[in-house]
Amino acid sequence: MPSSADEKAAKKAARSVIGIDIGGTGIKGGIVDLKKGKLLGERFRIDTPRPSTPEAVADVVAKIVEELASRPEAPAADSPVGVTFPAIIRHGVAKSAANVDPSWVDTDVDALLTRKLGREVQVINDADAAGLAEARYGAGEGVAGTVLVITLGTGIGSAFIHDGKLIPNAELGHLEIDGFDAESKASATARERDGLDWDAYAVRLQRYFSHVEFLFSPELFIVGGGISKRSQDFLPKLDLNTEIIPAELKNNAGIVGGALQAALSFKYFK
């Protein structure tokens, strides 16, 4: 007869999924509690290989999944794995390659990782994953209508959420504004590159968010990325009709969103 500890572990495994977040410098993973949108235990990270070719990255993902699957809190062996990737993803295929090897373009990421891991895999754009997590568990929880999650980092990532459902591959960082690619002027990297103080940076953000607001009239803007830790220095300077607030899930958003997307896609969780 199973012990109460075994039964408790089984219940926890049934509501958890492994999420993997592939980035240009590091690949990290965690076991996600799908009820709470939080990690069970610590994240596990390995540097992104150089060169970051499909097979090399797949090998690292396999090592991370193997480590997470060996833990007491690991989900069931037949549970899916959610993977975020810094590219436009269509039907599991990478149609671009941001901060990873160009050989990823037109690679069937779903098929590659399914073969490597020997279990079902769902791949999602990294910004989309973060947005999905924020909409379900974070700053956008319970908000009806359109929620736009904008991440300010090396570039500008975006996720378009409507009534809690993801509309994938919304590349709003590449809108042309005043003759420039928006992220070339309004990303966190652009601020550092151009030596802007918070007032000057807020002017650029005002131009960007005003334009996006005009196009989509969202109910809420959520701002993520590392710079969101300093949101008090620039968000209050913006004058918008739409409420704009910082993200809540921080660096775990990709892992959580990737796991959630896999669970929903394979009907592992509702």
C-alpha positions in Angstrom: 0.0 0.0 0.0 1.5 3.4 -1.0 2.4 5.7 1.9 0.8 9.1 2.4 4.0 10.7 1.2 3.8 8.6 -2.0 0.2 9.7 -2.5 1.1 13.3 -1.9 4.0 13.1 -4.4 1.7 11.5 -7.0 -0.9 14.3 -6.7 1.8 16.9 -7.0 3.3 15.2 -10.1 -0.2 15.1 -11.8 -0.5 18.8 -11.7 3.1 19.7 -12.8 5.0 19.9 -16.0 8.6 20.6 -16.9 9.3 23.9 -18.6 12.5 24.8 -20.5 13.5 28.3 -21.5 16.1 28.5 -24.3 18.0 31.8 -24.5 21.0 33.1 -26.3 23.3 32.8 -23.3 21.6 30.2 -21.1 19.1 27.4 -21.1 17.2 27.0 -17.9 14.4 24.7 -16.8 12.1 24.0 -13.9 9.2 21.9 -12.7 6.1 24.1 -12.7 3.1 23.7 -10.4 0.3 24.3 -12.9 -2.2 25.2 -10.1 -0.1 28.1 -8.7 2.1 29.0 -11.6 5.2 28.6 -9.4 8.3 26.4 -9.6 8.6 23.3 -7.5 12.2 23.4 -6.3 15.1 25.3 -7.9 15.7 26.1 -11.5 18.5 24.2 -13.3 20.6 26.2 -15.9 23.3 25.3 -18.4 25.1 27.8 -20.6 23.9 27.9 -24.2 26.5 25.9 -26.3 28.7 27.7 -28.9 27.8 27.4 -31.6 24.2 27.1 -30.7 23.3 24.6 -33.4 20.0 22.6 -33.2 21.7 19.3 -32.2 24.0 21.0 -29.6 21.1 22.8 -28.0 18.9 19.7 -28.0 21.6 17.8 -26.1 21.6 20.5 -23.4 17.8 20.5 -23.2 18.0 16.7 -22.7 20.5 17.1 -19.9 18.2 19.6 -18.1 15.1 17.4 -18.5 17.1 14.4 -17.2 18.1 16.4 -14.1 14.6 17.6 -13.4 13.0 14.2 -14.1 15.3 12.7 -11.4 13.9 14.9 -8.6 11.4 13.7 -6.1 8.9 16.4 -7.2 9.2 15.5 -10.9 6.0 15.1 -12.9 4.9 11.8 -14.4 7.2 10.3 -17.0 4.6 10.6 -19.7 3.9 14.3 -19.1 4.7 16.7 -21.9 7.6 19.2 -21.8 7.1 22.9 -22.7 9.9 24.7 -24.4 10.3 28.4 -25.2 12.5 29.5 -28.1 13.7 32.9 -29.3 12.1 32.8 -32.7 8.8 33.0 -34.6 7.3 29.6 -34.2 4.8 28.2 -36.7 3.5 24.7 -36.3 6.5 23.9 -34.3 9.0 25.2 -36.9 11.4 28.1 -36.3 10.9 30.8 -38.9 13.6 33.1 -37.5 16.6 32.9 -35.2 17.3 35.6 -32.6 20.5 35.2 -30.6 20.9 31.6 -31.7 22.7 29.9 -34.7 21.1 30.8 -38.1 20.8 27.0 -38.8 17.7 27.0 -36.7 15.7 28.7 -39.4 13.2 26.2 -40.8 14.1 23.6 -38.2 11.2 21.6 -36.9 12.0 22.3 -33.2 9.0 20.2 -32.0 10.1 17.1 -34.0 13.8 17.5 -33.0 13.1 17.8 -29.3 10.4 15.1 -29.3 12.9 12.7 -30.8 15.7 13.8 -28.4 13.6 13.6 -25.2 11.3 10.6 -26.1 8.2 12.5 -24.9 5.7 14.9 -26.2 7.0 18.5 -26.6 5.3 21.8 -27.3 7.5 24.7 -28.5 6.4 28.3 -28.1 8.0 31.7 -28.8 9.7 33.0 -25.6 7.8 36.3 -25.4 4.5 34.5 -26.0 5.3 32.1 -23.2 6.1 35.0 -20.8 2.9 36.7 -21.8 0.8 33.6 -21.3 2.2 33.1 -17.8 1.5 36.7 -16.8 -2.1 36.5 -18.2 -2.8 33.2 -16.3 -0.9 33.7 -13.0 0.6 37.2 -12.9 -0.3 40.8 -13.5 -2.9 40.0 -16.1 -4.8 37.3 -14.2 -8.6 37.7 -14.5 -8.4 40.7 -17.0 -10.9 40.4 -19.8 -10.3 41.8 -23.3 -6.9 42.5 -24.8 -3.7 42.4 -22.7 -0.4 43.3 -24.2 2.7 42.0 -22.5 5.8 44.0 -23.6 9.3 42.9 -22.6 12.0 45.5 -22.7 15.5 43.9 -23.1 18.0 43.4 -25.9 15.0 44.0 -28.1 11.3 44.4 -27.5 9.3 41.2 -27.1 5.5 41.1 -27.1 2.7 38.8 -26.4 -0.9 39.5 -27.5 -3.5 38.0 -25.1 -7.3 38.2 -25.7 -9.7 36.9 -23.0 -6.9 34.8 -21.6 -6.0 33.2 -25.0 -2.7 33.7 -26.8 -2.5 35.1 -30.3 1.0 34.0 -31.2 3.9 35.7 -32.9 2.9 39.3 -32.4 6.2 41.0 -33.2 5.3 44.4 -31.9 9.0 45.3 -31.3 9.5 45.5 -35.0 6.8 48.1 -35.7 8.2 51.0 -37.8 7.8 54.2 -35.9 9.2 57.5 -37.2 11.2 55.6 -39.8 12.9 53.3 -37.3 12.4 49.7 -36.1 10.8 50.4 -32.7 13.2 48.2 -30.6 16.2 50.0 -32.0 15.0 53.1 -30.1 12.9 51.9 -27.2 14.6 48.7 -26.0 16.5 48.6 -22.7 19.7 48.0 -24.7 18.9 51.2 -26.7 18.7 53.2 -23.5 22.1 51.9 -22.4 23.7 52.4 -25.8 22.5 56.0 -26.1 23.2 56.9 -22.5 19.6 58.0 -21.8 18.5 59.0 -18.3 15.0 57.9 -17.2 13.3 61.1 -18.4 14.8 60.8 -21.9 14.0 57.1 -22.1 10.4 57.8 -21.0 10.0 60.1 -24.0 10.9 57.2 -26.4 8.7 54.8 -24.5 5.8 57.3 -24.6 6.1 57.4 -28.4 6.2 53.6 -28.6 3.4 52.8 -26.2 1.2 55.6 -27.6 1.5 54.1 -31.1 0.7 50.6 -29.9 -2.2 51.9 -27.8 -3.6 53.6 -30.9 -3.4 50.4 -33.0 -4.9 47.9 -30.5 -6.7 49.8 -27.7 -5.8 47.2 -25.0 -7.3 46.9 -21.6 -3.9 46.6 -20.0 -0.1 46.9 -20.7 2.2 44.7 -18.7 5.9 45.6 -18.9 8.5 42.8 -18.4 12.2 42.3 -18.9 15.0 42.9 -16.5 14.4 46.7 -16.6 10.9 46.2 -15.1 12.7 46.0 -11.7 13.2 49.7 -12.1 9.6 50.3 -13.4 9.0 53.1 -10.8 11.7 55.1 -12.6 9.9 55.3 -15.9 6.3 53.9 -15.9 4.9 56.9 -13.9 6.3 59.3 -16.5 4.1 57.8 -19.2 0.8 59.4 -20.1 -1.5 56.8 -21.6 -5.2 56.0 -21.6 -4.4 52.4 -20.9 -3.3 51.2 -17.5 0.4 50.1 -17.6 1.9 48.0 -14.8 5.1 45.9 -14.3 5.2 42.1 -14.8 5.1 39.9 -11.7 6.7 36.6 -12.6 10.1 38.1 -13.5 12.7 35.5 -14.8 10.5 32.5 -14.3 7.8 33.7 -16.7 9.2 31.8 -19.7 9.5 28.5 -17.9 6.0 28.8 -16.4 4.5 29.9 -19.7 6.2 27.1 -21.7 5.0 24.5 -19.3 1.5 25.9 -19.3 1.3 25.9 -23.1 2.4 22.3 -23.3 -0.1 21.2 -20.6 -3.0 23.0 -22.5 -1.9 21.7 -25.9 -1.9 18.1 -24.8 -4.9 18.5 -22.5 -2.8 17.6 -19.5 -4.3 20.5 -17.6 -7.3 22.8 -18.0 
